[in-house]
């Protein structure tokens, strides 16, 4: 029986990255696409609880969710499109821009994968790193990597236990230029206060949050030495296993003593 894959993203239903992902995976499975109507970058793992949502069918097995988040797309697809059953895999992306280190906590791309594994469905999240202008990205390498990883999951099984997903970042290189893949831990991003201040035509001040630079600090004394940020720096595809239990177990005793 042919496998079923649900694709979503946080850049919207008309994103070039989403369409590239669909093209890459269609030879492997029956694909259903459900994506937000508008850009939902950095929306995190949010569900829409204060207004109704509507599926809009654009073509067979391709929907936009008006005006849903990536988590909404996964959650509601199980009810409407899969009739309470589950797809064999959820794939989120291909995100326009990196999701490295603590970006995962902001990311709608990663959040869709989080929602999937909460529902007991294996999940992959793909992001295409860019340098400077992200408007003319080439997805050839990302498509190749997505095809290989999805094929491996569908044919050989998912490598993780429940409530864990794979966060995959692709360097901005051609397929002939990258050095392979590295299994990594999430690095430590350095975030600034990049925001522009402007005045609207009526003189009212407003702010526009800018894009963070990929700056980082090495993570020392870690059980695994190679971070996702270092992998991208060194021209590797980064594959990071992410789990949803955010407890810092090493601090439990010190907090108990503090109390």
N, C-alpha and C positions, 0 to 999 in steps of 0.2 A: 504494500500500500504506500502510495506517495506521501511523503511527509508534508506538514503544513507549517509555514513560517509567517509570523506577524512582524511587519516592519513598521517602525515609527521613528520620529525624530523630534527635535525642539526648534528647528529652523523653519518649519512650515511645510505644507503639502507640495509647494512648487520649488522646493530647494533642489539645486543641482546635485547636492550630496545624497539626498534621499533617492532621487531618480537613478543615480549611479549605483547605489546599493541595490535597488530593485533589479536593475539590469544584471548585476553580478550574481544575484541569488536565484533568479528565475529558472535557470537551467537545473537547479538542484531540488526544487520543492514547489508546491502550490503556495503562492505568495499572496497575502492579504496586506494591504497598506492602509493604515489609519494614522493620520498626522494632524497636527494643529492647523487651524486656518491661518493664523498669523504667527510671526516670530515669537518664540517663547524661551529664548536663551536665558540662562541663569534663573529660571523659575523654580529650580530645586524640585524636591519630591512633593509637589503640591497637588491636591485634589480640589476640584471645584464643588463647593458645598452650598453656595449662596445664590445660584441661578441655574436654570435648566440648560442642557446641552443637546445639540442636534447633529446627527450624522447627515452628511451631504455626499451622496454617491456621485463621483465624477466619471467613473467608468467601472467596468466589472472588477470587483475586488479592490477598488481604490476609493478611499473615502477621506474627506476632511471632517474634523470634529469641530463644530462651530459653537463656542470659542473655547476649546478645551486645552488642557495641558498634556504633556507626554504621558504622565501617570494616568490621567483621565482616559487617554486613548487606549492604553493597555487594559485598564480596569473595565471600561464599558464594552470593549470589543468582545470580552469573554461572555457577556450577556447577550449582545445583539448578534454578533457575527459568528461566534463559535457555539452559541446556544447552550452555554454552561459547560461545554467541554473545553479543552485547552489545546492551543497549538503545540507543536513539538519544540518550538524555539521562538524566542522573541529577539529581534535584532534591531538595535537603535542606532541611528546615524544616517549617513556619514556626516558627523558634525562639522560645521565650517569653523575651524579653529581647534586649538588644543583643549583637552581636559586632563591636565596633569596635576599631580599633587592634590592640594586642597580644593582645586577646581571641581573635584568630584562632588563636593558638598553643595556647590552652586548649580551644578549642571542638570538641565532637563534631560539631556541625552543619557547621562548615567541614571537619572531618576526613573526613566522608563524601564531600564534594566532592573533597578531595585524593585519596582512594582511587580515586574514579571516574576522574580525569584520569591517575592513574598507570596505570590499566588502559586508557587510550586512549579514554575516554568523556567527551564534553562534560558540564560540570556547573555548576549554579547553587546557591548557598546563600542562603536567605532568613531574616532575623531581624526580629522585631517589637520595636522599642524600646518600653519602658514607663517611665512616671514613677511611682515609688512602688510601689503595689500592682500586681502583674502578674497577679492572679487573674481579673480581669474584662476582659481585652483585647478590643478590637474589631478583627477581621481584615479589614474591608471594603477598606481601602486595600491591605493586603498581598495580598489575593486579586486585586484589580484589577491590581496591578503584576506579580504572578507570572503571571497569564494573558497579559499583553502581552509579557513577556520570553520566556516559553516559546513562545508563538506565533511570535515573531520568530525564535528559534533554529530551530524546526522548519521554518519556511517559507523563511527567508532564509539560514540557516547560522549557525554558531558564529563569533564574532568573534575568537577567540583561537587561538594555536598550542598545540601539545601541552604538557601538564603545567602548564596555567594554568586557573583557574576564576574565576567572578564571585561576589564576596561582596556581597550586597545587604542593606542595612539600611533599614527602613521607619520613618518618624517616627510618633509616637503621635497621628495626626490622622485626620479623616474624609477621604474622597476629594475633597470640595469645598474642603478647607482647605490641602492641601499645594501647594507651588509648582512641582513638577515633579521632574526627576531631574538629578543631577550625577554625572559620572564623577570619582572621587576617588582619592587615595592613602590608605593606612592611616595613621591619625594616631598620636599618642603618648599613650597612656593613663597616668594617674598612679594607682598602686595603693597602698593602705594596708594595715595589718595589722588588718583587721576580723574579729575572732573573739570569740565569747562563751564564757565559762568557767562550767561548771555542775557540780553534784554529783549523782550518781545516788542512788537510795534507799539504797544501801549505803555512801555516803560517798566513792565513787571519783570523782575529778575527770575531766571530759571536756571537749572543745572542739568548738565548732560554728563552722565558717568562715562568715562573713557574706557578703552581696552587696557587691561593690565599687561605689562611686559612679562616675558618669560624669564624671571630672575629667581634664583633659588639658592639655598644653602645646602651644602653636603650634609647628609644624615650619618652621623658617626655612631659607633657602638650598636649598630643595628644587626639583627639576626641575618639580614640579607643585605649585601653591600651595594647593590646596583639599583638605582632609582629610575623611575620612568623618565624623569627629566634628563638624567645622564644618558639614557639610551637614545633619546631623540637627539641630543647633542652629538652623539657618536654615530649617527646615521643608521640606527637600528629601529625596527618596529618594537614598540613597548607593549607587553602583554602583562597586565597586573590583575591578580586575583583580589577581588574586593568582597569583604563580608560586612553584613549590616549590624553586627554586634559592635557598638562603639565603646563598650566598656573598657576602661584602662585598668586591667586586672592588677597590674603591678602597683597601682596606687590604692587599692582597697585597704590594705593594712595601714598605710600611713593616714588615710582619712579616718579610719576607725580609731586610731590613736589620737588624732587631732580632736575628734569628738569627745 
